[in-house]
């Protein structure tokens, strides 16, 4: 297999945007091309677009072709859309990486985009229910908040995790987002603000949950030969893994505080990359809810099982700790425009490993990791490196 690297990245402003779906594509695409002036739209051989529900929110299908035309790209090797709920963007990166590794393309853009706040806020809540089983789960209220609340309740009962430890994830990520001009929220948060915010699904409060958000992000992925002609600071794709345990909540492992699929995906990625969890300097994990970050830290090997509450409370997942988790603010601080999230995570690792993250910079970051999940049962992990290895 050929090696591949990120050579460019761009992110739109996340939030409740007046921008249209096409506007968001333009904004992220332009930012990506601006990051790599040596690349023009005509140079890009492939385009993969991660987008979950444009048919419901933008009343638009045929997404990859729309985005290609909007950006002036005429794909000659690959044009595709990925829809894999919250993991759509990272799955798109895996598609592009596989195409390049197989020798079928040399330069591919992966773009994630979502206009979730349209047409109305009420309908956005209804639309999000399409990510679970509409026949057997959604009608009974088993949408994302109560599902992850069950995981939190189990973790608290089994390991003694406290509501304050959950809240500290929200504090950390809101405060990180305050350093990110593209984040949905930029004001930071105190522990009292998080603990006093409205209860959504016990024990998860508003500031422990990711908001429904509009946004887009894009990255350029190149083969090794092409990357070396474009930049002297490529960010190499070192490893990847993906695993699925089930779709319905009832098909998962009975212990919702354990996510075996994430453990398997992480092990595959670490093995491929030739690194271990202790070597990861910066990680973008899928904190759709505070409990998700805690469990991810455990399954990714950053701390032992059941130790994530004290791990976060002690600052070991923050600047000056063992690994900086979600420096851009995560999903809780940045927002979660489904198809764009995984691509935005990759864009953050790109600037971190190039020492271009400004106020968010993790000192001497050399190994970065991204993690996306779709529900509790499916997980995707990518590992990136400053060095090819």
C-alpha positions in Angstrom: 0.0 0.0 0.0 1.1 3.5 -0.7 1.5 6.0 2.1 -0.8 9.1 2.3 -0.8 12.4 4.1 -2.9 15.4 4.9 -1.6 18.4 3.0 -4.3 21.0 3.6 -7.3 21.6 5.8 -10.0 24.2 6.4 -13.0 24.7 8.7 -16.1 26.9 8.5 -17.5 28.8 11.4 -19.7 26.3 13.4 -23.0 27.5 15.0 -26.6 28.4 14.1 -25.7 29.9 10.7 -27.8 31.9 8.2 -25.5 30.4 5.6 -27.0 27.9 3.2 -25.8 24.3 2.7 -23.9 25.4 -0.4 -22.5 28.5 1.5 -21.0 26.1 4.1 -19.4 24.0 1.3 -17.9 27.2 -0.2 -16.6 28.4 3.2 -14.8 25.2 4.2 -13.6 24.5 0.7 -12.1 27.9 0.3 -10.4 27.7 3.7 -8.9 24.3 2.7 -7.6 25.6 -0.6 -6.2 28.7 1.1 -4.2 26.5 3.4 -2.4 25.0 0.5 -2.0 27.7 -2.2 -0.1 25.3 -4.5 -3.3 23.3 -5.1 -6.1 24.5 -7.4 -9.5 22.9 -7.7 -8.6 21.5 -11.1 -5.7 19.5 -9.5 -8.0 17.5 -7.2 -8.8 14.1 -8.7 -11.4 13.0 -6.2 -14.0 14.3 -3.8 -15.7 12.4 -0.9 -18.5 14.3 1.0 -19.7 13.2 4.4 -23.2 14.4 5.0 -26.0 12.7 6.9 -29.3 14.3 6.3 -29.3 16.9 3.5 -32.4 15.4 2.1 -34.2 16.4 5.3 -32.5 19.7 6.2 -31.4 21.1 2.8 -33.9 19.2 0.6 -31.0 18.1 -1.6 -29.5 14.8 -2.8 -26.7 14.1 -5.3 -24.4 15.8 -2.8 -20.9 15.0 -4.0 -21.7 16.3 -7.5 -23.2 19.5 -6.1 -20.1 20.1 -3.9 -17.7 19.3 -6.8 -19.4 21.9 -9.0 -19.6 24.5 -6.2 -15.9 24.1 -5.6 -14.8 23.9 -9.2 -13.6 20.3 -8.9 -14.0 17.9 -11.7 -13.3 14.5 -10.2 -11.4 12.1 -12.5 -10.8 9.2 -10.1 -13.4 9.3 -7.2 -16.7 11.0 -6.4 -18.8 9.7 -3.5 -20.9 10.6 -0.5 -20.6 8.8 2.8 -23.6 8.6 5.2 -22.6 6.9 8.4 -24.3 9.1 11.0 -21.8 10.8 13.3 -18.8 9.0 11.8 -19.6 10.0 8.2 -16.6 12.4 8.0 -14.0 9.9 9.2 -15.4 7.1 7.1 -15.0 9.5 4.2 -11.3 10.0 5.1 -10.9 6.2 5.2 -12.4 6.0 1.7 -10.0 8.6 0.3 -7.0 7.0 2.1 -7.9 3.6 0.7 -8.2 5.0 -2.8 -4.8 6.6 -2.6 -3.2 3.6 -0.9 -4.5 1.4 -3.7 -2.9 3.7 -6.4 -6.3 4.9 -7.8 -5.7 8.6 -7.0 -3.0 11.0 -5.9 -5.0 13.9 -4.5 -8.4 13.7 -2.9 -10.5 16.2 -1.0 -12.7 15.0 1.9 -15.4 17.5 2.8 -18.0 17.1 5.6 -21.0 19.4 5.7 -24.3 19.7 7.6 -27.1 22.3 7.9 -28.8 20.8 10.9 -30.7 23.8 12.2 -33.0 24.0 9.2 -35.8 24.1 8.4 -36.8 24.6 12.1 -35.3 23.8 15.5 -38.2 21.5 16.3 -37.8 19.5 13.2 -34.0 19.2 13.8 -34.8 17.2 17.0 -37.1 14.9 14.9 -34.4 14.5 12.3 -31.8 13.5 14.8 -34.0 10.5 15.6 -33.2 9.0 12.3 -29.9 7.9 13.7 -31.5 5.3 15.8 -33.9 2.5 15.0 -37.1 4.4 14.0 -39.3 1.3 14.4 -38.1 -0.2 17.7 -36.3 2.6 19.6 -37.0 6.2 18.6 -40.8 5.9 19.3 -40.0 4.8 22.9 -37.7 7.7 23.5 -34.4 5.9 23.1 -32.7 8.7 21.2 -29.1 9.8 21.8 -29.4 11.6 25.2 -31.2 8.9 27.1 -28.9 6.2 25.5 -25.8 7.9 26.7 -27.4 8.7 30.0 -27.8 5.0 30.5 -24.0 4.6 29.9 -23.3 7.4 32.4 -25.6 5.8 35.0 -23.8 2.5 34.6 -20.4 4.1 34.8 -21.3 5.9 38.0 -22.8 2.8 39.6 -19.8 0.5 38.7 -16.9 2.9 39.1 -18.0 5.6 41.4 -17.9 8.3 38.7 -19.4 11.5 39.9 -21.6 14.2 38.3 -18.8 16.7 39.1 -16.3 14.6 37.1 -18.8 14.5 34.2 -19.1 18.3 34.5 -15.4 18.8 34.4 -15.4 17.4 30.8 -17.9 20.2 29.9 -15.8 22.8 31.7 -12.6 21.7 29.9 -14.1 21.5 26.4 -16.0 24.8 26.7 -12.8 26.5 27.9 -10.9 25.0 25.0 -13.6 26.2 22.6 -13.1 29.8 23.9 -9.7 29.7 22.1 -11.3 28.5 18.8 -12.8 31.2 16.7 -14.7 28.6 14.6 -16.4 27.0 17.6 -20.2 27.2 18.2 -19.5 28.4 21.8 -16.7 30.8 22.6 -17.4 32.0 26.2 -16.0 29.1 28.3 -17.7 27.7 31.3 -17.2 27.3 35.1 -18.0 24.2 37.1 -21.0 25.9 38.6 -22.4 26.9 35.2 -22.1 23.3 34.0 -23.6 21.8 37.2 -26.4 24.3 37.3 -27.3 24.0 33.6 -30.6 22.3 32.7 -31.0 18.6 33.1 -31.4 16.8 29.7 -31.3 13.1 30.6 -30.1 12.3 34.1 -27.2 12.7 34.9 -26.4 14.6 31.7 -26.9 18.4 31.8 -27.1 20.9 29.0 -23.4 21.9 29.2 -22.4 18.2 29.1 -24.1 17.7 25.7 -23.1 18.7 22.2 -25.4 21.2 20.5 -27.2 20.8 17.1 -25.0 22.8 14.8 -24.4 24.0 11.2 -20.9 23.7 9.8 -18.4 22.2 7.3 -14.8 21.2 7.2 -12.4 19.9 4.4 -9.0 18.2 4.2 -6.8 17.4 1.3 -5.2 14.0 1.2 -2.2 13.2 -1.1 -0.1 10.2 -1.9 3.5 10.3 -0.5 5.0 11.3 -3.9 2.4 14.1 -4.4 2.6 15.3 -0.8 6.4 15.8 -1.0 5.9 18.1 -4.0 3.3 20.2 -2.2 4.6 20.8 1.3 7.6 20.1 3.6 5.2 19.5 6.5 2.8 16.7 5.5 0.8 15.1 8.3 1.0 11.3 7.7 -1.9 8.9 8.1 -0.2 6.3 10.3 -3.1 3.9 11.2 -6.8 3.4 11.2 -9.4 1.0 12.6 -13.1 0.6 12.6 -15.4 -1.9 14.4 -19.1 -2.4 14.9 -20.9 -4.3 17.7 -24.5 -3.4 16.8 -27.1 -0.9 15.8 -29.9 -1.3 18.2 -29.2 -0.6 21.9 -30.4 -4.1 22.8 -27.9 -5.7 20.4 -24.9 -4.2 22.3 -22.9 -5.5 25.2 -25.0 -5.5 28.3 -22.5 -3.2 30.1 -23.0 0.2 28.5 -20.0 1.5 30.3 -17.8 -0.7 28.2 -17.4 -0.2 24.4 -15.6 -3.3 23.1 -15.9 -2.0 19.5 -13.8 1.1 20.3 -11.2 -1.1 22.0 -10.9 -3.2 18.9 -10.8 -0.2 16.5 -8.1 1.4 18.7 -6.0 -1.7 18.8 -6.1 -2.0 15.0 -5.1 1.6 14.6 -2.3 1.4 17.1 -0.9 -1.8 15.6 -1.0 -0.3 12.1 0.6 2.9 13.3 3.3 1.2 15.3 2.5 3.3 18.4 0.8 2.9 21.7 -1.7 5.1 23.6 1.1 6.6 25.8 2.7 8.1 22.7 -0.4 10.1 21.6 0.2 13.8 22.3 -3.2 15.2 21.2 -6.5 13.5 20.6 -9.9 14.6 19.2 -12.4 12.2 20.7 -16.2 12.0 20.1 -17.6 13.8 23.2 -21.2 14.0 22.0 -21.9 13.8 25.7 -19.4 14.1 28.6 -19.7 10.4 29.4 -18.6 9.6 25.9 -15.2 11.3 26.4 -14.7 9.5 29.7 -15.4 6.1 28.2 -13.3 6.9 25.1 -10.3 7.8 27.3 -10.5 4.4 28.9 -11.1 2.3 25.7 -8.3 4.2 23.9 -5.9 3.3 26.6 -5.2 6.8 28.0 -6.2 5.5 31.4 -7.4 2.3 33.0 -11.0 1.1 33.0 -13.1 3.0 35.5 -10.4 5.6 36.0 -11.5 8.3 33.5 -13.4 10.4 36.1 -10.3 10.9 38.3 -8.2 11.1 35.1 -10.1 14.2 33.8 -10.5 15.7 37.3 -6.7 15.6 37.8 -6.1 17.5 34.6 -4.4 14.6 32.9 -6.4 15.1 29.7 -5.6 18.8 29.5 -2.6 21.0 28.7 0.3 19.9 31.0 -1.2 16.5 31.4 -0.5 13.2 29.6 -2.6 13.8 26.5 -4.5 16.9 25.5 -8.0 15.8 24.6 -10.2 17.9 22.4 -8.1 21.1 22.2 -10.5 22.7 19.7 -13.4 22.3 22.2 -14.7 18.9 21.1 -18.3 18.4 20.1 -19.5 19.9 23.4 -17.7 23.3 22.7 -17.5 23.3 18.9 -20.9 21.8 18.1 -21.7 18.6 16.2 -22.6 19.1 12.5 -22.6 15.3 12.0 -20.9 14.8 8.7 -18.5 17.6 9.3 -17.3 16.5 12.8 -14.8 13.8 11.8 -13.3 16.0 9.1 -13.0 18.9 11.6 -11.2 16.6 14.0 -8.7 15.7 11.3 -8.3 19.4 10.4 -7.4 20.1 14.1 -4.8 17.3 14.2 -3.4 18.7 10.9 -2.7 22.2 12.4 -1.6 20.7 15.7 1.1 18.5 14.1 2.3 21.4 12.0 2.6 23.8 15.0 -0.1 26.0 13.5 -2.8 25.8 16.1 -2.1 29.2 17.7 -3.5 29.6 21.2 -4.6 26.0 21.2 -1.2 24.6 20.3 -0.1 21.4 22.1 3.6 21.8 22.7 5.8 19.5 20.5 2.8 17.4 19.3 4.1 14.6 17.1 1.3 11.9 17.3 -2.4 12.8 17.0 -5.5 10.6 17.2 -9.1 11.1 16.1 -12.1 9.1 17.3 -15.6 9.1 15.9 -18.5 7.0 17.0 -22.0 6.4 15.6 -24.0 5.6 18.7 -22.3 3.4 21.3 -21.8 0.4 19.1 -19.6 1.7 16.2 -16.3 3.4 16.4 -13.7 4.7 13.9 -10.1 5.7 14.9 -7.4 7.4 12.9 -3.8 8.0 14.0 -1.6 10.7 12.4 2.0 11.5 12.7 4.4 14.3 12.1 6.9 11.7 10.9 6.1 9.0 8.3 7.7 6.2 10.3 
